[in-house]
Amino acid sequence: MSASKKSSPPASDTQSFAQRISSLETIVRSMESGELPLEAALTAYAEGMQLLQACQSSLQQAEQTVQILNQQQQLTPFDPE
């Protein structure tokens, strides 16, 4: 089996982090319901994996940014008062 590449970017590339998480939650709920036919479940799983990878990438980028800011001492401790 060969997968063909589409010219438009995956939805996970145009969504915000919060939108990706929401989409992932929806996919998980639909798969946990057990009502999806096999082919739909496989498609949902593949989409979920793409969303998961996009979320992990966003988190890694955010972590790197925080580390750089911390090294440059541009972050200050949070004081809730």
Secondary structure, 3 states (H helix, E strand, C coil): CCCCCCCCCCHHHHCCHHHHHHHHHHHHHHHHCCCCCHHHHHHHHHHHHHHHHHHHHHHHHHHHHHHHHHHCCCCCCCCCC
